[in-house]
Amino acid sequence: MSPGRNWSEVKAEAHRLYPELADPQRQAAVDAQLDAYVADHHLDELRESRAESPHADPGVNFPMVLIVEHP
């Protein structure tokens, strides 16, 4: 097994090879993309738990859920 590398060394090397990683606009865009991905994952989990719940409301149709989630 090869020895591990210090994270700060790995990060410094990445910034040397890809200087655009330090661009604040790029970082903000990536952060926003990650936030959207995480939010979508949480919505999926909520939908699954709601569908599995014995108290799920059969009177709520899927298009209404879309209107509420995406006004």
C-alpha positions as CSV (number, residue, x, y, z in Angstrom):
1,M,0.0,0.0,0.0
2,S,1.3,3.4,-0.9
3,P,1.8,6.1,1.8
4,G,-1.0,8.7,2.1
5,R,-0.5,12.3,1.1
6,N,-1.2,15.3,3.1
7,W,-4.5,16.9,2.0
8,S,-2.9,20.4,1.8
9,E,-0.3,19.1,-0.6
10,V,-3.0,17.5,-2.8
11,K,-5.0,20.7,-2.8
12,A,-1.9,22.8,-3.6
13,E,-1.1,20.6,-6.5
14,A,-4.6,20.8,-7.8
15,H,-4.5,24.6,-7.7
16,R,-1.1,24.5,-9.5
17,L,-2.5,22.3,-12.3
18,Y,-5.9,23.9,-12.5
19,P,-5.7,27.6,-11.4
20,E,-9.3,28.2,-12.4
21,L,-10.3,26.3,-9.3
22,A,-9.6,29.4,-7.3
23,D,-12.1,31.5,-9.3
24,P,-14.8,32.7,-6.8
25,Q,-17.5,32.7,-9.6
26,R,-16.7,29.1,-10.5
27,Q,-16.8,28.2,-6.8
28,A,-20.1,29.9,-6.3
29,A,-21.6,28.1,-9.3
30,V,-20.3,24.7,-8.1
31,D,-21.7,25.4,-4.6
32,A,-25.1,26.3,-6.0
33,Q,-25.1,23.1,-8.1
34,L,-24.2,21.0,-5.1
35,D,-27.0,22.7,-3.0
36,A,-29.5,22.0,-5.7
37,Y,-28.4,18.3,-5.9
38,V,-28.7,17.9,-2.1
39,A,-32.1,19.6,-2.0
40,D,-33.4,17.3,-4.8
41,H,-32.1,14.3,-2.9
42,H,-33.9,15.4,0.2
43,L,-37.1,15.9,-1.9
44,D,-36.7,12.3,-3.3
45,E,-36.4,10.9,0.2
46,L,-39.5,12.8,1.4
47,R,-41.5,11.6,-1.6
48,E,-40.4,8.0,-0.9
49,S,-41.2,8.2,2.8
50,R,-44.6,9.8,2.0
51,A,-45.4,7.0,-0.4
52,E,-44.5,4.4,2.2
53,S,-46.4,6.1,4.9
54,P,-49.8,4.5,6.0
55,H,-51.1,8.0,6.3
56,A,-50.4,9.1,2.7
57,D,-53.2,11.1,1.3
58,P,-54.5,9.5,-1.8
59,G,-56.5,12.6,-2.6
60,V,-53.3,14.6,-3.5
61,N,-52.4,14.1,-7.1
62,F,-48.9,14.4,-8.5
63,P,-49.5,17.5,-10.6
64,M,-50.6,19.4,-7.5
65,V,-47.3,18.3,-5.8
66,L,-45.4,19.7,-8.8
67,I,-47.2,23.1,-8.5
68,V,-46.4,23.3,-4.8
69,E,-42.7,22.4,-5.3
70,H,-42.1,24.4,-8.5
71,P,-44.4,27.5,-8.4
